[in-house]
Amino acid sequence: MRRAERIGGILLKVISDLGLAKKMSEQRAVTEWPDIVGPRVAEHSRALRVTGGRLFVEVDSSVWSQELSLMKRRILREVNKRVGREAIEHVHFVLGGSTPHDATTSHRGKDEEDGEG
C-alpha cells in the first residue's frame, strides 16, 4: 500500500514539473514588495512586474528613484532572499505618479473635478 502524501508536497512537485516555480518566485517579489522594503519605502514605491528576471518598480519622485538606486544591491539581495531563489537579476526604477501604491484609482479630468463634465 502506498503512503499518503501531503498536499503541499504534491503541489510543489506539480509546480516544478510545469516549470512554474520561477514565475511564482517572480510574482512573490511583486506581491511582497511592501514587506521586503518596509513601510517607509513602500509608501513611495510599488513593484509593477517582473519581466525576464528584471523587477520594475514605480517610484513617486526622482528623489526616491535616486535613493532606491543607491540601495539597489541590498534590495536585490533582500528580494531574492525573500522569494527563496535568485529569481530577480536586476531592479529597475521608473518614475510614476505621486501615489504609486494607489494606481488602481481612476483619475478624473479637470472638467469632472470642476463639475463641468
Backbone torsions as a table, in degrees:
resi	resn	phi	psi	omega
1	MET	NA	140.1	-177.2
2	ARG	-84.6	140.7	178.7
3	ARG	-75.3	142.6	177.8
4	ALA	-69.4	141.2	177.8
5	GLU	-105.4	150.4	176.2
6	ARG	-72.4	143.5	-177.6
7	ILE	-61.6	-36.2	179.1
8	GLY	-60.1	-42.4	178.6
9	GLY	-65.7	-39.2	178.6
10	ILE	-65.0	-44.8	180.0
11	LEU	-62.3	-42.5	178.5
12	LEU	-61.0	-39.9	178.5
13	LYS	-65.7	-44.0	178.8
14	VAL	-62.1	-45.4	178.9
15	ILE	-59.5	-44.2	178.9
16	SER	-64.9	-46.3	-179.7
17	ASP	-60.3	-33.7	-179.8
18	LEU	-84.1	-3.6	179.8
19	GLY	73.6	26.7	-176.6
20	LEU	-97.7	-4.4	-175.3
21	ALA	-59.4	-45.1	-179.2
22	LYS	-65.4	-43.4	179.1
23	LYS	-61.1	-40.2	179.2
24	MET	-66.6	-39.0	176.9
25	SER	-63.8	-42.2	178.2
26	GLU	-61.5	-43.2	-179.7
27	GLN	-65.0	-36.8	176.8
28	ARG	-61.2	-36.1	178.4
29	ALA	-60.6	-35.8	179.5
30	VAL	-75.4	-51.1	-174.4
31	THR	-70.8	-28.5	-178.3
32	GLU	-97.6	9.0	-179.2
33	TRP	-48.6	-50.6	-178.6
34	PRO	-58.8	-38.1	178.8
35	ASP	-71.3	-32.8	-178.1
36	ILE	-71.0	-44.9	-174.1
37	VAL	-96.5	-13.8	179.9
38	GLY	90.4	163.7	-172.7
39	PRO	-64.6	-36.3	-177.8
40	ARG	-64.3	-47.2	179.0
41	VAL	-71.2	-40.1	-179.1
42	ALA	-63.1	-26.1	178.1
43	GLU	-66.0	-23.8	-176.3
44	HIS	-115.3	6.0	-177.1
45	SER	-149.6	160.6	178.9
46	ARG	-151.6	125.8	176.0
47	ALA	-70.0	130.6	-176.2
48	LEU	-96.8	-53.6	-174.9
49	ARG	-167.9	167.6	172.9
50	VAL	-121.7	127.6	178.3
51	THR	-132.7	119.9	177.6
52	GLY	56.3	40.4	179.1
53	GLY	78.6	7.5	179.8
54	ARG	-109.5	122.4	178.1
55	LEU	-91.8	120.5	178.7
56	PHE	-98.6	125.7	-176.5
57	VAL	-123.5	125.7	176.7
58	GLU	-86.2	134.0	176.8
59	VAL	-122.0	155.0	-172.9
60	ASP	-90.3	-3.6	177.3
61	SER	-158.8	161.7	177.7
62	SER	-67.5	-28.7	177.3
63	VAL	-63.1	-46.1	178.8
64	TRP	-68.9	-33.3	176.2
65	SER	-61.3	-44.7	178.7
66	GLN	-64.6	-44.8	-179.7
67	GLU	-59.9	-46.9	-178.7
68	LEU	-70.7	-31.3	175.8
69	SER	-61.4	-37.2	177.6
70	LEU	-69.2	-23.6	-179.7
71	MET	-98.8	7.7	-170.5
72	LYS	-54.8	-45.9	-178.4
73	ARG	-62.3	-43.9	179.9
74	ARG	-66.1	-41.3	178.4
75	ILE	-61.7	-46.2	179.7
76	LEU	-59.3	-44.2	178.4
77	ARG	-61.9	-45.4	-179.0
78	GLU	-66.9	-39.5	178.5
79	VAL	-60.9	-50.5	-178.0
80	ASN	-67.2	-32.6	175.8
81	LYS	-65.1	-40.7	-178.4
82	ARG	-67.8	-40.6	-176.9
83	VAL	-84.9	-7.9	173.0
84	GLY	81.9	14.5	177.9
85	ARG	-166.7	172.4	178.8
86	GLU	-86.1	62.7	-177.2
87	ALA	-77.0	-29.8	-175.8
88	ILE	-109.9	127.0	-179.8
89	GLU	-100.7	-32.5	-177.3
90	HIS	-141.3	152.1	173.3
91	VAL	-120.6	128.2	179.0
92	HIS	-118.1	131.6	179.4
93	PHE	-103.9	130.3	179.8
94	VAL	-122.4	140.6	-179.6
95	LEU	-76.4	130.4	-179.2
96	GLY	-125.4	-151.8	179.8
97	GLY	-77.1	-174.6	-177.3
98	SER	-78.9	-14.3	178.2
99	THR	-135.1	77.9	-175.1
100	PRO	-62.0	-28.1	-177.8
101	HIS	-79.8	-2.2	-178.6
102	ASP	-122.2	40.4	-174.4
103	ALA	-71.7	-13.7	-179.5
104	THR	-80.7	-12.8	178.9
105	THR	-70.8	132.6	178.2
106	SER	-76.7	147.1	179.7
107	HIS	-102.8	121.2	179.7
108	ARG	-83.0	151.2	176.7
109	GLY	-76.8	166.5	-178.5
110	LYS	-59.4	-39.3	-179.8
111	ASP	-60.6	-39.9	179.5
112	GLU	-66.8	-38.7	-179.6
113	GLU	-66.1	-33.7	-179.3
114	ASP	-82.7	-3.7	-179.1
115	GLY	82.1	13.4	-178.6
116	GLU	-97.3	-5.4	-173.7
117	GLY	-115.7	NA	NA
